[in-house]
Amino acid sequence: MFTNEQLASSLQALTLAEPVICAAVVIDKAWLHEDILSSLPNNPIALEKFNWAKSNDPDPQWTVNSEGLLCKDNHIYVPDSNYLHLWVLQLSMIIS
């Protein structure tokens, strides 16, 4: 059996769990965007597409969003870096 205090404490913990997880995802997302941006200059293909997207004659398939991230068909392009693909996969599993 549980006391009223134990039940109330458990309910408070459950109520706080979702906002804490969401805050952690927001922080991770900001760090992820920062890492994606910093990896672009090290990836020749990404750098070429980034410069092309910002040029006067861009390919409509490649764009740069308001955060400065390279996008292909309106999806953020993640360079083939050591851990970025894995991080994106982990975040997508947490969010869904």
N, C-alpha and C positions, 0 to 999 in steps of 0.2 A: 504494500500500500504506500501511497505517496501523501505527504502533507500538502495542505493548500499552498504553503510557501514554496515547496519543491515544484509543484505544478505551475505556479505563477513564474518562477524562475526559468523553468524549461520553456514556457511559452515566450518569455522575453528573449531568450537565446535564439529561438526559432525565428522570431520576428526580426531580429537584427542580422541574421545570417545572410539573407538575400542582399540587403544593401551593402554589406561588407564585401561580398563576392563581386557585386557589380562595380564597386569602387576599385577593387583590385584589377578587374578586367579593363577599366578605363585607364588606369595607370599603365598596365601592360601594353595597351593599345598605343598610348602616347610614346612609350619607349620603343615599341615596334616600328612606328612611323619614323621615329628618329633614326633607328638602325637601318631602315630601308633607304632613307635619304642619304645616310652616310656611306652606304655600300654602292650607290649608283656610280660614283666616279671610278670605282675599282672594277666595274663590269663593262667591258668595251661595247657590248651589244646594247645594254641599258643606256649607257652614256650617249651612244649614237642616236637611239630612239628619243631620248630626252631632248637632245639638241634639235633633232628634227621636229619634234612636237612643238618646240618653242620658236621655230623658224617662221619665215613669212609664207612658206608653202608647205604647211604641215599635212601629214597623212591623217585623215579623219579618224582612222582606227586608233592612232596614238595621240594622247592628250596629256596635259599636265593639269592636275586639279588645283583647287584654291589653296591646298596645303603644300603644294609644290611636289606632289607625288606623281610619278609617271603612271599613266593608266593605259590599258589596252582594252578597247571596247567597254569603257566606263568601269573597269575593274582594276584595282591597284596592282601594278606589276611588282612582283617580289623577285629580286635578282637571285640567281642560284648561288647563294652564299652558304657558309658553313652550317648555320642553324636557323636561318630565317624561315625556310619552308616548314621546318618542324614547329617553330614558334607559332606560325599562322595556323597550322593544323591543331595545335593544342588550344589556342584561343577559340577556334571555331567549335571545338568540342565542348568547351566551357560555356560558350554563349548559347549553344543549341540545347 
